[in-house]
């Protein structure tokens, strides 16, 4: 390509910034999904624990 050297640097910077931004967005989405899944698992574990305690109380009555 026949571009001045300073223009090549600007074009390369633009491409790298776009790629980096896409990478960061992907990382954020993956981490958000992982956090949501872990939160859901913790809630489910807590619900089963509470239910288990309730069943033990019924059994002991």
C-alpha positions in Angstrom: 0.0 0.0 0.0 1.2 3.5 -0.8 0.5 5.4 2.4 2.7 7.9 4.2 4.5 6.3 7.2 2.5 8.3 9.8 -0.8 7.2 8.2 0.3 3.5 8.3 0.9 3.9 12.1 -2.5 5.4 12.6 -4.2 2.7 10.5 -2.4 -0.1 12.4 -3.3 1.6 15.8 -6.9 1.7 14.7 -6.9 -2.0 13.8 -5.2 -3.0 17.1 -7.6 -0.9 19.2 -10.6 -2.5 17.5 -9.2 -6.0 18.1 -8.3 -5.3 21.7 -11.7 -3.8 22.4 -13.4 -7.0 21.0 -11.1 -9.1 23.2 -12.1 -7.1 26.3 -15.8 -7.3 25.5 -15.5 -11.0 25.1 -13.6 -11.4 28.4 -16.3 -9.3 30.2 -19.1 -11.4 28.8 -17.4 -14.7 29.7 -16.7 -13.5 33.2 -20.2 -12.1 33.6 -21.7 -15.4 32.5 -19.4 -17.3 34.9 -20.4 -15.1 37.8 -24.1 -15.5 37.1 -23.7 -19.3 36.9 -21.7 -19.4 40.2 -24.4 -17.2 41.8 -27.1 -19.5 40.6 -25.2 -22.6 41.9 -24.7 -21.0 45.3 -28.4 -20.1 45.6 -29.3 -23.7 44.6 -26.9 -25.2 47.2 -28.3 -22.9 49.9 -31.9 -23.9 49.0 -31.0 -27.6 49.2 -29.3 -27.0 52.5 -32.3 -25.3 54.0 -34.6 -27.9 52.6 -32.4 -30.6 54.1 -32.5 -29.0 57.5 -36.3 -28.7 57.2 -36.5 -32.5 56.5 -34.3 -33.3 59.4 -36.6 -31.3 61.7 -39.7 -33.1 60.4 -38.0 -36.5 60.9 -37.0 -35.6 64.5 -40.6 -34.6 65.5 
